[in-house]
C-alpha cells in the first residue's frame, strides 16, 4: 500500500475551487500513478516468469539430450524421463 500525503498551498486551484475540490482533483492523479506502478511491477513479474520458463525449457532439452546419449533403448529412455 502506498502512503499518500497532500501538501496544500493557496494558489490558483484553491482560489478557484476551494480546498476540497483541489484535493479531489489530485486523487485521480494519485490513482493513475498507483495503477502505473502496479502495471510496471506486473510486467516485471511476467518478464521474470517468461525468463524462468525459457530456462526450464532449455534445461529440459539438455536433460533429454543427455538421456538419449546415455540410453539407446527408447523404452529405457522413456523410463528415465
Secondary structure, 3 states (H helix, E strand, C coil): CCCCCCCCCCCHHHHHHCHHHHHHHHHHHHHHHHHHHHHHHHHHHHHHHHHHHHHHHHHHHHHHHHHHHHCCCHHHHHHHC
